[in-house]
Amino acid sequence: KAFAQEHGLSIHFEKNARAFLLKKAQRIKSDPGDICRAFLEDFIYGLKLLQKDTGRNFFNISAEALQHPKETLDTWIRESFLEK
């Protein structure tokens, strides 16, 4: 909720993404919330760009998006330009 209030974006982590975060946290002995925040910090610029260009403010995040964040974001941005 804090992220949504601060950035005006709603993020939903799909079940497979939550499992991925938990496994990664266990593997590196870190808090899942810290991993999640780090991921969102890397994504915020692209998500804000998408919000500005499309009005979209809700994003579903899959395990694939977590594993390949740059490629996922590039794809979403490219798709948003094609929709115009």
Buried (B, 14 or more C-beta within 10 A) or exposed (E): EEBEEEBEBEBEBBEBBBEBBEEBBEEEEEEBEEBBEEBBEEBBEBBBBBBEEBEBBEBEBBBBBBEEBEEBBEEBBEEBEEEE
